[in-house]
Amino acid sequence: MNRLGRLALLLVLMCSCLAAQMQPEDEMFGFVISLQGKSRQERAEFIKNQLRKISVGFFTVPFEYYKVRGKDTLNLSGEDIVARIGDGQNRLVVGAHFDAPDSSPGANENGSGVAVLLELVKGMKNFDWRCTVDFVFFDQEENGLIGSQFYISRVVDRSSHYGMINLDMEGSGNEVYVGPVGGGDDNFLMPFVRNAATRTKFSCREKEWYPTSDYESFAAMRLENISISVVPKGDAELLARMTRNGGRVQNGDMPKVMNVIRTPKDRTDQMSPDALKISFEFTKTLLQLLNESVH
């Protein structure tokens, strides 16, 4: 082998070693960097390519949506991306929407959720599952939770539904925000959520109110669901209060994340790899606990 060939081989080996040493939080942060500022279609293609890269099969749920609003007709299309892993009658759903607000690069909202979901697929694809898990990348959340509604209507079997975990805003702060708690559609899930908080020792705040996200499509059908975010300390209370008040902020108590998401500032320089790690570890632990409960 000549000198040039030896150098090329050395570079390949070095790159392989670096990839092997990369921590999950760094890989997830890299995912968000790749997603921010991209179109819906580009984000969808990125997700598919990452699933192909880790040799995980997937299928899509394409949809067309029409709605008349006064004199206007809303015409939307999209596709959910579903990576199905495991086997068993009971089915868990772990979801994150991949579309972003028009006014935003969409790093934390919701490139962060997509990044954590991709890492969960990669890290748990060979896990000893006792149930079936659908890792779902929902489309068209921003336009009325349309993708999750189509997924439910076309894929979900009420008799086998075990629970839905929604990931939205995972990229800043160090406190786990879980909601909306109560209402009867989280009675099964919440004991496992609390056990996950105990095991991971992360600060966890349960709130009755949680901002609009894809969990609402499951709640509307009375299907077990819960949402998880990672936010700066104090934001769980402020986000819950803002949601309860119909989106209005009182006494200047604006949640810190709301100064960033849905604005041009929603980029990775406003995020933390450690927040992504908290979300990943918490959700992974929750999934392991739920899997252990299947007989």
C-alpha positions, 0 to 999 in steps of 0.5 A, spaced: 500 500 500 502 506 498 503 512 502 496 515 499 493 509 501 495 508 508 493 516 509 486 514 506 486 508 511 488 512 517 483 517 516 477 512 515 479 509 522 480 516 525 473 517 523 470 511 525 473 512 532 470 519 533 463 516 531 464 510 536 466 515 541 460 520 540 456 521 546 448 521 544 447 528 546 452 530 541 449 526 536 442 529 537 445 536 537 448 534 530 441 532 528 438 538 530 443 542 526 442 538 520 434 540 521 434 547 523 432 552 517 430 546 513 423 545 509 418 540 511 420 536 505 427 536 507 426 534 514 422 528 512 428 526 507 433 527 513 429 522 518 428 517 512 435 517 511 437 517 518 433 511 519 436 507 513 443 509 516 441 505 522 438 499 518 431 501 521 425 499 516 419 504 516 413 506 513 409 512 511 402 515 512 401 520 507 395 524 507 391 530 504 387 534 508 381 539 505 377 544 510 373 550 508 374 556 512 369 561 509 370 563 502 377 559 503 379 552 502 385 549 506 388 544 502 394 541 505 398 534 504 403 531 508 406 524 511 407 521 517 414 517 518 413 510 522 419 506 525 415 500 528 420 496 532 418 490 537 413 485 537 407 484 541 399 485 542 400 491 546 402 498 542 406 504 545 407 510 541 412 515 541 411 521 537 414 528 535 412 532 530 417 534 525 414 540 521 416 547 524 413 554 525 413 558 518 417 564 522 422 559 525 428 555 524 425 550 528 431 548 532 427 547 539 420 547 536 421 541 534 427 539 531 429 537 539 423 532 539 425 529 532 433 528 535 431 525 541 426 520 537 431 518 532 436 517 538 431 512 541 430 508 535 437 507 534 439 506 542 433 501 542 432 498 536 435 491 539 432 492 545 428 486 548 421 488 547 415 485 549 410 490 546 410 493 539 413 500 539 411 505 533 416 511 533 412 516 529 415 523 526 408 526 525 407 531 520 403 538 519 402 539 527 403 546 526 397 546 522 392 543 527 395 536 529 393 533 522 398 528 522 397 525 528 389 525 527 391 521 520 395 516 524 390 515 529 384 514 524 389 509 519 393 506 524 391 506 531 387 500 534 384 502 540 384 495 543 391 494 543 393 501 545 398 501 551 400 509 551 402 515 547 408 519 549 409 526 546 416 529 545 416 537 544 421 542 546 426 538 549 432 542 548 433 547 553 433 547 561 434 542 566 427 540 568 422 535 565 415 538 564 410 533 564 403 534 562 397 535 562 396 530 568 389 528 570 383 528 566 383 520 566 387 519 560 393 518 563 391 514 569 395 508 567 402 512 564 403 516 570 405 511 575 411 509 570 412 517 569 413 518 576 418 511 577 422 514 571 423 521 575 425 517 581 430 512 577 433 518 573 433 523 579 431 528 574 427 534 577 420 533 574 414 537 574 407 535 573 402 540 571 395 539 569 396 544 563 400 543 557 401 547 550 397 544 544 401 538 541 400 532 538 397 529 544 391 532 543 389 528 538 390 522 542 386 525 548 380 527 544 379 519 542 380 518 550 387 514 548 392 514 554 397 519 553 402 524 556 407 529 553 414 530 555 418 537 555 425 539 558 425 546 560 428 552 564 427 552 571 420 555 573 418 555 565 413 549 567 409 553 572 409 559 567 407 554 561 402 551 564 399 558 567 399 561 560 396 555 557 390 555 562 389 562 560 388 561 553 395 563 551 395 570 555 401 572 559 399 575 566 404 580 570 410 579 565 411 572 566 413 570 560 416 563 559 423 563 557 422 558 552 417 562 549 422 568 547 425 563 543 421 558 539 416 560 534 421 566 532 427 567 528 432 566 534 430 558 535 436 556 533 441 551 536 445 557 539 439 557 544 439 550 546 443 545 550 446 538 549 445 536 556 437 538 555 437 533 550 440 528 554 435 529 559 430 528 555 433 521 552 435 518 558 428 520 561 424 517 556 428 511 555 427 509 562 420 510 561 419 506 555 423 500 559 419 501 565 413 500 560 416 494 557 417 491 563 410 491 565 407 487 559 406 480 561 
